[in-house]
Amino acid sequence: MHWRTVEEFRHGDRSMLVKRPQGDSGTGQQFVLVHGIGVASRYYTRLARALALSGGVHVLELAGFGGAPRPERPLSVEEHAALLNAYVVSAGLDQPVLVGHSMGVQIVVEAALQEPGLHPSVVGIGGVVDPSARTALRQATRLGLDTLRETPLANYAVLRDYARTGPRWYLKNVPIMLGYRLEEALPRLQVPLLLLRGARDPIATQPWAEQMQRLAPDARLVTVPGAAHVAMYTHARDVAEAILAHAWVVARPPSP
């Protein structure tokens, strides 16, 4: 995919990349897409293209991932979230919907907790970490199983970014992902949450997805048939439709 623009956003001593897809007019509802651990913007290309038909799309490459400069140490979930919010303010985005995948769900939830007035809603795709599998070994086992359920193209997109990230940087970020307790953050979320889960996802299991839904004050769970963990790549149209429907419901004024 050829991006319309690729910009580096700096805030203090931290920076990340922001990519805008072709066909994005920049008008209408704004969507900010946040990737998971080890990957970058590549697996968001299909979803970005689909959402760009209905609004502005901002695909982030977090500090140290993809083409973004690598800081001296990995950022915490809270620091990634603060950088995301700084970008939203700097870019003048009006009530953008935050969309996170895997570890990106932790970041968008944390961003909404830090600045609830900036965001009307949050979308979490394949959220982590399931409290029943909060070890590096269990997560690695589930990730290995997921590769057997993804399409070859999805695996190619993910593994290329893993190779670019490298094992050392990846492993330095694993404790950060494991240490953030999404189950403790969700009850404090003040905005509506859409949870999306691939029906074949071994990382974000159905019991864990249902637990997330129960924990959040205002949450809806949608299962994507046939999809595994990287649902927004393999089933981009289904995921986009769910996100757009969610954004429309959230933005619709209440009936008198």
N, C-alpha and C positions, 0 to 999 in steps of 0.2 A: 504494500500500500504506500502511495506517495502522500505524505502529510502536506497540508496547505501551509502550515507554519510550524516551526520548532523553535521554542524560545527557552532560554535559561532564566529561571526566576531565582533571585537572590534575596535573602532576608537575613541580615546580620552576617554571620559566618557560615550560613547554611544555604544550600541551593538544590534545585531540582529542575527537571525539564518538563515543559508543558507542550503537548502536541495537539494540533487542531487538524481534523480530517478534511479531505477534499469534499466539497459540497456543503460545508458548514457555513451558513450565512451569518452565524453569530447572533441571530435574533431569536426571540421566543424563549421557551424554557431552557435553562442551562443545566447541563449534566457534567459532573466532575467524576472521572473514573480513576480508581485507585487499585493498583495491582497487588499481588501477594508476594510472599518471600521468594527471592531468587529470580523472579521473572521481571518483565517490564511491560512496555506498551504493545508488544507484538501480538499477544493473544487477545487484545481488545480491538483489533482492527475491524473485524466484522461487526461487532456491536456498535462501535463508534460510527461506522458507515450507516448503520440502520437508524441510530438515534439522530444523526445529523440531518435526516430528512424532516425532523420535527423540531429541531432546536439547535442550540450551540453545545458543542462537545469539547471538553478539556480532558485530555488523557495525560495523566501524570507519569513521570518516571522518577521515583523517589530517590532521595539522596543515596548515592552509592550503587544504584541499580541501573541497568540499561546504559544509556549514554550520559547519565547524570554524574557530576563529579563525586568522587568517593571521599567522604570526610575521614578524619583521623580515627574515629571510632564510629560504630553503628549508632544510629539515632534510636531512641526509645520510641514506643508507640505514641507517647504523649508529645514528643518532639516532632515526629512526622505530622501529627495532627495539627500542631501549632503552625507548622510551615504551610500546611494545606490552607488553614484559615487565613494566614497572612496573604496568601495568593488570592483567595476569594475577595478579600477586602481591597487589595491592591488593584485587581482587575475590575473592580466595581461590579461583580456578579450579583444579580438580584435574585435572592432566594434559590440558589442552585440545589438540585437534587444530588446528593452524594451517593455514589455507587462503588462499593468495595467488593473485592473477591478474596476469599481465604484470609490471609493476614490483613489484607486491605479492609476487611470488615471491621477488624479491631480499630483500624485507623479512622475510618469514617464515623464509627460510633463515638470514639473518643473526641473527634472534631466537633460533633454535634453536642457532646457533653460540655466541651469547653466554651462553645459559642452557640447556644441553642437558637438565638435570634437570627443567625446567618442562614440557617438551612430549614426548609419546610418539611423535609423528610429524608430518610436514609434507606438505601437498598443494600442488602447483604446477600451475596452469592457464595454459597459453600463456606459459611463462616467457621472459624476455628477459635479456640481449641476446645474440643470435646473434653470435659473434665475427666471422663473415664479413660482417656488416652493421652494424658498429659506427660508423656516422656518422648524423648527424641526417637527412641527405638520404635515405639508404637506409631508415631507419626510417619516414620520412614517406611514401616511395613504397610501402612495404609496408602502411602504415596506410591509404593511399588505396585500394589494391587490396582490402584487407579490407572496406572500406565497401561495395564492389560485391558482396561475398559474404554480407553479413549481411542479416537481415530488416529491413524498414522500422522495426518497433518497436524492434529492437536498436539501430539507428542513431539513432533518436530518443532513446532513453535515454542513449546515450553522448554524442551531440552537445549535448544539453541541459546535461550536466555540463561539457563542454568550454567552452560559452559562459559558464557560471557561473564557471569557473576563470579564463577570459580568456587571451589569447595571451601577455601579458607574464609572468604567473606560470608558465604552462605552459613557456615557453621557458627560464625560469630553472631549472626542474627537469630539463630534458632532459640537461644535462651530468652531473647526478648519476646519472641512470639509465644513461647511456652509460659513465660512469666506474666503475660497480660491476661487477667481473668475477665473474660467477656461476660461470664455469668454474674459477675458482681457489677459490671458496668450497665448491663441492659435494664435492670430495674430503675435506674436513674435517668433513662432516656426520656426526653420530654417531647419528642416529635414522632410521628408515625414511622413505622418500620415495615418494609417489605422484605421478607425472607424468601430467597429462591434457592432451590436445591435440586440437583439432578437426581432422578429416581435411582440411578445406579452409583451414586457417589459414596465411596467407602470412607471418605475423610470426614465429610459432614453427614453423618448418618441420620436416618429418620428420627430415632429417639432424641438425638442431640438437637436437631432442627425443631422438634416439637417442644423441647425444653427451652430453647431460645424464645420461641413464640410465647410460651407461658410467662417467661421472666419479664419480657418487655411490656410496658403498660398498654401500648397500642401497636399490635403487630399482626401481620397476616402472612401465612405460609403458602407458597405456591411450589408445587413439584413439577419439574420439567421431564416428561416421559422420555425415556431412552437416553438421557444425558447422564454423564458422570460428573467429575469435579469441575471440569472446564466447560460448563454448560454454555457460557456466553460466547464461546468460540464455535462449538459444535452445533449449537441450537440458537444462533444469534437472533433469528427472527422471533422465536418464541419468547426469549428473554427480553428483547426490545419491546414487544407488545405488552408484556407484563409490567415493565417499568413505565411505559407511557400511560397505561391504564391507571397505575398507581399515582403517577404525577398528576393526572387529570382529576382524580378523586380528591387528592390532597388540595389542589388549587381551586377546586369548585367551591364557591361560597355556600354557606349553610342555607337551607331552605328557611323562609320566614315562618 
